[in-house]
């Protein structure tokens, strides 16, 4: 008799616990869904073409958003690398601004002609309302439509891409991130040098391959 009462007690306890367990599971599922929605809400949806601004120079480019490319790429004319510093200028449409940036890595890129080695520098970029630092490869893109390409490394964690849209956001840069356009003299060669360390989040190793964009 004692055993029968004991088993009935256990069975009733299990029956009473089941609704609570189901309720907890539902609450956990709802919390996870709300967390995912909040994460998506924090991200900005961009189209396949957007305007970007590079800091601290305040130069704006039309950029192609390309999730097929790992790293971003910047149009670099008359590129020369000496003592691990990349010296190049922007296109005439963007003021022919002369820049000097430390090379943080090298990336091998597949092209229709084979494989070429490109220097990687790190710059600050404004896209939409976001400001972030990202590694970019340097390449003469004068024969390409867009002087700047935004790769998935730069997009990760901050952006969603809608391939059906273009110019989906308005890019705004904080004033503190920009260099005053009145500071440099027009007669002086404009240069900018940034002291930065190797990308601690992991710039791709020098033997990594990326398809040309």
C-alpha positions as CSV (number, residue, x, y, z in Angstrom):
1,X,0.0,0.0,0.0
2,X,2.9,2.4,0.9
3,X,4.6,1.8,-2.4
4,X,1.4,2.4,-4.4
5,X,0.8,5.7,-2.6
6,X,4.5,6.7,-3.2
7,X,4.2,6.0,-7.0
8,X,1.0,7.9,-7.2
9,X,2.7,10.9,-5.5
10,X,5.6,10.8,-7.9
11,X,3.2,10.5,-10.9
12,X,1.2,13.5,-9.7
13,X,4.4,15.5,-9.2
14,X,5.5,14.8,-12.8
15,X,2.1,15.7,-14.2
16,X,2.2,19.0,-12.3
17,X,5.7,19.8,-13.4
18,X,5.0,19.2,-17.1
19,X,3.0,22.4,-17.7
20,X,5.6,24.4,-15.8
21,X,8.4,22.9,-18.0
22,X,6.4,23.6,-21.1
23,X,5.8,27.2,-19.9
24,X,9.5,27.7,-19.3
25,X,10.4,26.3,-22.7
26,X,8.0,28.8,-24.2
27,X,9.5,31.6,-22.3
28,X,13.0,30.6,-23.3
29,X,11.9,30.5,-27.0
30,X,10.2,33.9,-26.8
31,X,13.3,35.4,-25.1
32,X,15.6,33.9,-27.8
33,X,13.3,35.3,-30.6
34,X,13.2,38.7,-29.0
35,X,16.9,38.7,-28.7
36,X,17.3,37.8,-32.3
37,X,14.9,40.5,-33.3
38,X,16.7,43.1,-31.2
39,X,20.0,42.1,-32.8
40,X,18.5,42.5,-36.3
41,X,17.0,45.9,-35.3
42,X,20.4,47.1,-34.3
43,X,21.8,46.4,-37.7
44,X,21.4,48.7,-40.6
45,X,20.0,47.5,-43.9
46,X,22.0,48.7,-46.9
47,X,21.6,48.2,-50.6
48,X,24.1,47.0,-53.3
49,X,25.4,50.6,-53.8
50,X,25.9,53.0,-51.0
51,X,27.9,56.2,-50.3
52,X,30.8,55.8,-47.8
53,X,33.1,58.3,-46.2
54,X,36.7,57.6,-45.2
55,X,38.1,59.3,-42.1
56,X,39.6,61.5,-41.1
57,X,39.7,63.1,-44.6
58,X,36.0,63.3,-45.1
59,X,36.2,62.0,-48.7
60,X,32.9,60.5,-49.9
61,X,32.8,57.6,-52.5
62,X,30.1,55.6,-54.1
63,X,30.7,52.1,-53.0
64,X,29.7,48.7,-54.2
65,X,28.5,46.4,-51.4
66,X,29.9,43.0,-52.1
67,X,29.4,40.1,-49.7
68,X,31.4,37.8,-52.0
69,X,34.6,39.6,-51.1
70,X,36.2,39.1,-47.7
71,X,38.1,42.5,-47.5
72,X,37.1,45.9,-48.7
73,X,39.1,47.5,-51.5
74,X,40.1,51.2,-52.1
75,X,41.1,52.8,-55.4
76,X,44.8,53.6,-55.0
77,X,46.5,55.5,-57.9
78,X,50.3,55.6,-58.4
79,X,50.7,53.1,-55.5
80,X,54.2,52.7,-54.1
81,X,55.1,50.7,-51.0
82,X,58.4,51.4,-49.3
83,X,59.5,50.6,-45.7
84,X,56.1,49.0,-45.1
85,X,54.3,52.3,-45.9
86,X,51.9,52.6,-48.8
87,X,52.1,55.9,-50.7
88,X,49.2,56.5,-53.1
89,X,46.7,59.1,-54.3
90,X,43.0,59.1,-54.8
91,X,41.4,59.7,-58.2
92,X,41.1,63.2,-59.6
93,X,37.3,63.2,-59.0
94,X,38.1,62.9,-55.2
95,X,40.7,65.6,-55.1
96,X,43.8,63.6,-56.0
97,X,44.4,63.4,-52.2
98,X,47.8,62.0,-51.4
99,X,47.8,59.4,-48.6
100,X,50.5,57.5,-46.7
101,X,49.3,54.6,-44.6
102,X,51.2,51.8,-42.8
103,X,50.8,48.3,-44.5
104,X,49.3,45.9,-41.9
105,X,49.4,42.8,-44.1
106,X,49.4,41.5,-47.7
107,X,46.7,39.6,-49.5
108,X,47.0,37.5,-52.6
109,X,44.1,38.1,-55.0
110,X,43.0,35.9,-57.9
111,X,42.5,37.8,-61.1
112,X,41.7,36.8,-64.7
113,X,45.5,37.1,-65.4
114,X,46.5,35.0,-62.4
115,X,47.3,36.0,-58.8
116,X,48.5,39.4,-57.6
117,X,49.8,40.5,-54.3
118,X,48.1,43.6,-52.8
119,X,49.0,45.6,-49.7
120,X,46.4,45.8,-46.9
121,X,45.9,49.0,-44.8
122,X,43.4,49.9,-42.1
123,X,41.1,52.8,-42.4
124,X,38.1,54.3,-40.6
125,X,34.9,54.3,-42.6
126,X,31.4,55.8,-42.2
127,X,28.5,53.9,-43.7
128,X,25.0,54.9,-42.8
129,X,25.2,56.0,-39.1
130,X,28.0,53.5,-38.3
131,X,31.7,54.4,-38.0
132,X,34.2,51.5,-37.9
133,X,37.8,50.6,-38.7
134,X,38.4,47.9,-41.3
135,X,41.2,46.4,-43.3
136,X,41.2,47.3,-47.1
137,X,43.3,46.2,-50.0
138,X,44.8,48.9,-52.3
139,X,44.4,48.6,-56.0
140,X,44.1,50.9,-59.0
141,X,40.4,50.8,-59.7
142,X,40.4,53.5,-62.3
143,X,38.8,51.1,-64.9
144,X,36.1,50.0,-62.4
145,X,32.8,51.8,-61.8
146,X,33.2,52.1,-58.1
147,X,36.3,53.4,-56.4
148,X,35.5,51.6,-53.1
149,X,34.2,48.1,-52.5
150,X,32.8,47.1,-49.1
151,X,33.5,43.5,-48.2
152,X,31.8,41.2,-45.7
153,X,34.5,41.8,-43.1
154,X,33.4,45.4,-42.8
155,X,29.7,44.4,-42.9
156,X,29.8,41.7,-40.3
157,X,27.8,42.4,-37.2
158,X,26.6,45.8,-38.2
159,X,24.8,45.5,-41.5
160,X,22.2,43.5,-43.5
161,X,22.3,43.6,-47.3
162,X,19.1,43.9,-49.4
163,X,20.2,43.1,-53.0
164,X,17.0,44.6,-54.3
165,X,17.8,48.1,-53.0
166,X,20.4,50.8,-53.8
167,X,21.2,54.0,-51.7
168,X,19.1,52.6,-48.9
169,X,20.8,54.7,-46.2
170,X,22.2,58.3,-45.8
171,X,25.8,58.2,-44.6
172,X,26.6,60.8,-41.9
173,X,30.0,61.1,-40.2
174,X,30.5,62.7,-36.8
175,X,32.3,66.1,-37.2
176,X,35.0,64.9,-34.8
177,X,36.0,62.1,-37.2
178,X,36.8,64.5,-40.0
179,X,39.7,66.7,-40.9
180,X,38.9,70.4,-41.4
181,X,38.9,71.1,-45.2
182,X,40.5,74.5,-44.4
183,X,43.5,73.2,-42.6
184,X,45.7,72.0,-45.5
185,X,47.1,74.6,-47.8
186,X,46.2,74.0,-51.5
187,X,49.8,74.5,-52.4
188,X,51.1,71.8,-50.1
189,X,51.0,68.1,-50.9
190,X,48.3,66.7,-48.7
191,X,49.4,63.7,-46.7
192,X,48.0,61.7,-43.9
193,X,49.9,59.2,-41.8
194,X,48.2,56.9,-39.3
195,X,50.0,54.9,-36.7
196,X,48.1,51.7,-36.3
197,X,48.8,48.1,-35.1
198,X,48.2,44.9,-36.9
199,X,44.5,44.0,-36.9
200,X,44.0,42.1,-33.7
201,X,40.8,40.6,-34.9
202,X,42.7,38.7,-37.5
203,X,43.6,40.1,-40.9
204,X,43.7,37.2,-43.3
205,X,47.1,35.6,-43.5
206,X,49.4,36.6,-46.4
207,X,48.9,33.3,-48.2
208,X,45.1,33.7,-48.2
209,X,43.4,34.1,-51.6
210,X,40.5,36.3,-52.5
211,X,38.9,36.7,-55.9
212,X,39.4,40.0,-57.6
213,X,36.5,42.5,-57.4
